[in-house]
Amino acid sequence: MHLLPMIWVVWCALLLLFTVVSLIAGRLARDEDDELILHESLDHVRQEQAAIVARLHRVEPLKRMLMWLLLAVTLVVIGYYALDIYRHLQV
């Protein structure tokens, strides 16, 4: 099997995973409030927000890792095509 189709399959899979993780992170961040809760009677709101932030902190490293992997595979694809062009243009 040729290398190029495998590279494209890996790239598409990483793109799909990155998109799914980004959607999940966006969905979690949508419910997050940027307010400081000072009053003690709103303790349940503070706990809900802490749970949302904890879930976001769990998803963010995965999102960042997928982003860097996607960038690396993108550079491999670009490098592959650049090398192919270089080989075809050599006389």
C-alpha positions as CSV (number, residue, x, y, z in Angstrom):
1,M,0.0,0.0,0.0
2,H,1.2,3.5,-0.8
3,L,2.2,5.9,1.9
4,L,0.1,8.9,0.7
5,P,-3.3,7.4,1.3
6,M,-2.3,6.3,4.8
7,I,-1.1,9.8,5.6
8,W,-4.4,11.3,4.3
9,V,-6.4,8.8,6.4
10,V,-4.5,9.7,9.5
11,W,-4.9,13.4,8.7
12,C,-8.7,13.0,8.3
13,A,-9.0,11.0,11.4
14,L,-7.1,13.6,13.4
15,L,-9.2,16.3,11.9
16,L,-12.4,14.5,12.8
17,L,-11.2,13.9,16.4
18,F,-10.1,17.5,16.8
19,T,-13.4,18.7,15.6
20,V,-15.4,16.5,18.0
21,V,-13.2,17.4,20.9
22,S,-13.5,21.1,20.0
23,L,-17.3,20.8,19.9
24,I,-17.4,19.1,23.2
25,A,-15.2,21.8,24.8
26,G,-17.3,24.5,23.3
27,R,-20.4,22.8,24.6
28,L,-18.9,22.7,28.1
29,A,-17.7,26.2,27.9
30,R,-21.1,27.5,26.9
31,D,-22.5,26.7,30.4
32,E,-19.5,28.4,32.2
33,D,-20.1,31.7,33.8
34,D,-17.4,34.3,34.0
35,E,-18.8,35.7,37.2
36,L,-17.2,35.7,40.6
37,I,-19.7,34.2,43.1
38,L,-19.1,35.8,46.5
39,H,-22.4,35.3,48.3
40,E,-22.7,32.1,50.4
41,S,-26.3,31.5,49.4
42,L,-25.2,30.7,45.9
43,D,-22.9,27.9,46.9
44,H,-24.7,25.4,44.6
45,V,-23.9,27.7,41.6
46,R,-20.3,27.8,42.7
47,Q,-20.1,24.0,42.8
48,E,-21.8,23.7,39.4
49,Q,-19.3,26.1,37.9
50,A,-16.4,24.3,39.6
51,A,-17.6,21.0,38.0
52,I,-17.8,22.6,34.6
53,V,-14.3,24.1,34.9
54,A,-13.0,20.7,36.1
55,R,-14.4,19.0,33.0
56,L,-13.0,21.8,30.8
57,H,-9.5,21.3,32.3
58,R,-9.8,17.6,31.5
59,V,-10.7,18.2,27.9
60,E,-8.2,21.0,27.1
61,P,-5.0,18.9,27.2
62,L,-6.5,16.4,24.7
63,K,-7.6,19.2,22.5
64,R,-4.2,20.8,22.5
65,M,-2.5,17.4,21.8
66,L,-4.8,16.8,18.9
67,M,-4.1,20.2,17.5
68,W,-0.3,19.7,17.6
69,L,-0.6,16.2,16.0
70,L,-2.8,17.6,13.3
71,L,-0.3,20.4,12.7
72,A,2.5,17.8,12.5
73,V,0.7,15.6,10.0
74,T,-0.3,18.7,8.0
75,L,3.4,19.6,7.8
76,V,4.2,16.0,6.7
77,V,1.7,16.2,3.9
78,I,3.0,19.5,2.8
79,G,6.6,18.2,2.9
80,Y,5.6,15.1,1.0
81,Y,4.1,17.2,-1.8
82,A,7.0,19.6,-1.8
83,L,9.5,16.7,-2.1
84,D,7.4,15.2,-4.9
85,I,7.4,18.5,-6.8
86,Y,11.2,18.9,-6.3
87,R,11.8,15.3,-7.6
88,H,9.6,15.9,-10.7
89,L,11.2,19.3,-11.5
90,Q,14.8,18.0,-11.4
91,V,16.3,17.5,-14.8
